[in-house]
Amino acid sequence: MEIVKTQTGDTVTLAVSGKLSAATAGELEVAVTDSIAASNKLVMDLKEVSYLASAGLRVLISTQKKLSARHGSFTLRNVCESVREVFEITGLDDVFDIQ
């Protein structure tokens, strides 16, 4: 997995590529923690994510909860069809702002 972080104004964007699995969830969690320490607005670009496991979902749900508690925003962008299906099956497509 690769994560590229950029900041435009007060919005931090994490472009993630590869697989979000148990093996990579910790790396994503560190990147998210660093990002939300700097901003209440986080965008995660999932265009290049080919696989999303439950460990990856856990990080995304945790991020949503943390930013919600701080009245921040968390947006998922460019979600491919196979990953979007995971959100739909779990009902999490109603929880996240998916664009």
DAZI-V775745 format. One record per backbone hydrogen bond with DSSP energy under -0.5 kcal/mol. NH is the residue of the N-H (numbers start at 0). CO is the residue of the C=O. If there is no record, write none. Layout:
nh->[NH/NH]
co->[CO/CO]
This chain:
nh->[1/3/4/5/7/10/11/12/13/14/14/15/15/16/17/19/20/23/24/27/28/29/30/31/32/33/34/35/36/37/37/38/40/41/41/42/43/44/44/45/45/47/48/49/49/50/52/56/57/58/59/60/61/62/63/64/65/66/67/68/69/70/71/72/74/75/76/79/79/83/84/85/86/87/88/89/90/90/91/92/93/94/95/96/97/98/98]
co->[16/14/2/12/10/7/40/5/42/3/12/13/44/1/47/50/18/20/20/23/24/25/26/27/28/29/30/31/32/33/34/34/9/39/72/11/74/13/42/43/76/15/45/17/47/17/19/52/53/54/55/56/57/58/59/60/61/62/63/64/65/67/66/39/41/96/43/45/77/79/80/81/82/83/84/85/86/87/86/86/90/91/91/73/95/75/96]
